[in-house]
Amino acid sequence: MAEKRSAKVRRILHLEGRAARLLAAYEGALVGIAPGRHRAEELLQQAKAVKVTLTGRELAQLRRARSGV
């Protein structure tokens, strides 16, 4: 006959099952947001590429704009 599991063993198995479901849901959610993050990183890279071409005056304008002045 099958051995009856103790309450602690059942609790551990239950918690592990819940954790596995939560991890699966989390990873599934990441799949949905990964393209957005990738696009954001691409845009930041484009901004950096343009920034290195700025003149001194344009760079000063950018700094003032970022500081809210």
Long-range contacts (C-beta under 8 A, 24 or more apart in sequence): none
